[in-house]
């Protein structure tokens, strides 16, 4: 048996709690990992409320949490890239097994060797924000040197990573933050910092090639005003579009619904000669290995705000939901 943080059913009230569950068994292409640390992400707070029920086909009850770092205890018969004793990190987002448990099942395809320069807490802070930034900026937007990218909420988990990746790719970066975090985002490489409490970014910025949509509300709509022609808006917060529904193999009805809810923003983007798309991060061990190499080379530094012990996982989620975290919130397991 093992201890895990479990989501039993969707609902508005707190539906996650600790439970003793059977230690998982692995398939031929999987690793059994002793979890040393688990990184929390805003979407981990939203899933228990049922916000992504139509999209994420989880079979409840499930172990919550998407990101982990730990040590390999067992390897499946078809695993070739890892051996017992390896320190790895991975994102388990959208997969059947969660991270907030003493042991976790990790597909070989989702895992990468932990960067040697990072401890387990730092490594666990990376997977989802690293992969999201990589897939949005490098793969989807194909951001390159000389371009300008707007990454709102620069002091958050995604923001602190995406700013550093965009700078590594040679882009000029603008961000928004509160007064107390201006120094932090500037140190990470932001070229233009907007204090959102006293300034409106859409009235200051102009000529941008890429917007990374990280904030709900009207932020994405406002960001259309700062774009130049043939630019891209990549939203991480919605609304989901038809292409996303198709990519996930959703039925015609869901494609129709997503087409309806995204129609307004797509039309507005087209008026600015911009392309709008919605993106969901995908676990990818090879990309995570590339991200690890950038970290080892000193191009990107993890930003960890607060570390909670495993027994205080629910308090960690509550803290994350306040929106005050600078960088990432991480849960550290009692591994000794």
N, C-alpha and C positions, 0 to 999 in steps of 0.2 A: 504493500500500500504506500501511498504518498499523499502529501498535503498539496492542495491546489486551490486557487481562487476560481469559483465556478459561477457561471451565469445559468440560472435554472429556467427563467422565463423573462420575456420582455415586459417592460412596464415603466411607468414614470417614477415610481419609488425605487429605492435602492434594492436591486435584484441580484446583487452579487454577494457571495459569502464563501468562507472557507469550508472545505469538505475533504474527507479522506476518501480517495478513489484508488482503484487498482493502478499499479505502475504499468505504463503502456508497453505494448509489444510492437516491434518494428517489422516492416516489410523488407524485401530484398534490396530496395533502393533507398533505404532510410537509415538514419543515425539515431541512437538513443543518447541523449545529452543530459548530463547533470547541470542544471541551470545554476549559474553563479550570480547573474544579474539579469533583470528584465527592464527594458526601457518602455515608458508609457507614452502614448500619443493621444491627441484629442479625440481621434475616431474611436479609441478604446472606451472613452466615456460615452460616446453617442450610441454605440452598438447595443448596450443593454437597454436603452430607452426605446429600441425598435426603429430608430431612424433609418437604418439600412436594411430592414427586413425584406423589402422587395428585391434587393440587389444581392445581398449576401445570404446564401442558402445554408445557413448553419443548422445542424441538427442539435437542438438543445437536449440536455445540458452540455455546455462546452466550457473548457478552461479559457479564461480571458487573457488578453495581452498578446502583442504582436512581435515584439523584438526581444532577442535574448543573446546572451553570451555565456558560454559554458564549456565543459570538457566532455569529449566523446567517451561513452562507456561501452557501447556496442555498435557494430557496423553490420549492415545487411550484406548478404552474399554477393550482391552485384555492385557494391560500393567500391570505387577504385581511387577516389581522391583523398580519402580520409582514413585514419586508423585510430584505434583505441588510444586515448591519452592526448589527442590533438585538442588544442583550444580553438574554438570556432565562434563565429557570430552569424546571426541569420534573422531574416524577417519571416514570420509565420502568418502574415496577414492574408486573409481569405483562404486559409488552409484549415483542415479539420482540428488541428491540435494547437492549443494556446501556449503562451510562454510563462505565465505566472503559476508555476508549479515546481516541485523539487526536481522533476525529470520531465523532459519534453521530447517528442518525436520530431525530427527535422529531416525533410527530404534532402538527399545529397545535392540536388539541383539548387536548393535555396541557401546552402551553407557556404561560408568562406573562412579561411584561416584568420583567426583574430590577429590584427596588427600587433607585432611584438612590443611596440612602444606604448600601447594602451593597456590599462588594467581592465578587468571585466566590466566594471561600472561604466567606464568611458566607452568601451566597445559596444555595450548594450544600448547606449544612447544613439548609435549611428544608423542601424539598418533602414528603418522606414524613412527618416528624413533624408538620409543619404541617397537611397534609391529613388525617392520621389523627386529630389532635386536633379539627379542624374537623368532620369527618364523624361522629365519635363524640359529641362534646359538643354541637355546634350543630345538626347535622342529625338524628342518631338520638335523642339524649337530650333535645334541645330545652331545654338548660340555660338557666335564666333567673335574673334578679336575685332574691336572697333564698334560693335553694336552696343545699344543701350537697353538695359533691362530694368523693369520696375518690380521690386520684390517687397510688397507691403509687410508690415508686422515683423520688422527685421530682428527684433530681440527674441522672437519665439523659436520653437524647436526647428521648424522648417527654415525660417528666416536666417537664423545664425549659420546654418549649413549652406543654404542656397547662395547667400552673399559670397561666401568663400569660394564656392565652386564657380560662380559666375566670374569672379575676379581671376581665378586660375585660367578660365577660358578666354580671358582678355577683354571682357565686356566692361562698360561703364555701368555702375549700379546705383540706383536710387532706392530709398526705402523710407518707411514711416516708423516712428516710435515715439515714446513719451520722453520728456525732458531728461529723466533720470537714466535713460538707456542710450542717449546720444553717443557717449564716449564708447560704449560697448560696440555698437554697430559700426562706428567709424574705425575702431581698431580691427574689426573683421574685414574691412575693406570698402564699406559703402562710400561712394563718392559724393552723393547728395543725400542729406538726411533731412526729412521733413518732420517737424514736431507736430503730430496730428492734433494736439490739443489747441494749438494756436495758428496752424497753417492748413490750407486746403491744397493737397498735392496736385489736384487737377487744374489749379490756377497757376502753379509754379512750373511743373514739368512739361516738356514738349519734345516731339521728335523721337519717341521711343519705338524700338523694334519689337520688344517682347514684354508682356505683362504676365506675371505668375499670380493667378487669383487665389489668395489664401484667406480672404475675409468674407464672411457672409454679409448680407445686406446689399447696399447699393454701391459698394466699392468697385465692383467689376464694371458696372455701367459708367461710373465716373471715370474710370481708367481709360475708357475709349477715347476720351478727349485729349489724352497725352500721346496718342499713337500717331505714327506716320503711315502713309499708304503701304500696303503689302506687309503688314505687321501681324503678330500672332498674340492671341489671348489664350492662355492655358489655365483653365480653372480646376482647382482641387476641391472646391466646395459646392459645385453645381451652378446652374442646373445641368443634370446629365443630358446628353444629346443622343440622337439616333445611332450614330456611329458607335458610341459606347455600348448601347443596348445590343447592337448586332455583334460586336466583338465578344460580348458575354453570352451569346447564343440565346438571347431572350426572345420570347414569342412576339408575334406581330402586334398584339395589343400593347405590350410594354414598349415596343418600338414607337408605336403611335403616341402613347402617353408621353414618352420622353421627347418625342418630336414636338408635341404641343407645348410642354413646359420650357423647352429651350428656344422656341421659335422667336420670342421677343428679343432675347439678347443676341441671337444670331443675326436677325435683321438689323439691329442697331449696329452691330459690328460691321456688317456689310456696308452700311452707309459710310463708315469710316475706312472702308476698303481694308478691313481686318478680318482675320480668320479666327473664329471661336471654336474651342474644343474642350471637352471635359476629360479628365484623366484620373484613373485609379491606379495606385502603385501596384506593381507585381513583384513578388519575391524573385530574386535573380542572383544566384551565387557568383556567377562570373562578373557581373557588374559590381557586386559588393567587393570582390577581390580587387577590381580596378580602383574602387574607392579607397580600399585599405592601402593600396600602393601610394595613392596621393597623400594619405595621412602619414604613412611612413616617410615620405619624402618631405614632410613639413609644410605641404601646401594647404592643408585643412586641419584645424584643431577642434576637437569636440568641445561643446559648451554645455556643462552640466550644472544645473541650478541647485537641485536638492536631491539627497539620497535618503530613502526610507527603508527600514528593515522590512522583511517579508510580512511579518505580523501586522505591520501598519500599512499594508497595501491599499486598504480602503481610504485611509487618510491621505495617501499619495494621490489617489484619484480625485479626492475632494480638493486637494491643493491645486492640482492641474486644472480643474474646472474653474478656479478663480481667475484664470487668465493672466496671472502675475508672474509666471515662471520666466526667467531669463535663460533661454536654452531648454535643456531637457530635464525631466523628472525621471529618476531611476529607482527601482526597487532592488535591494541587495539581499540575496538569499543567505541563510546560515548554512554555509557549506562545510564547516569544520566539525 
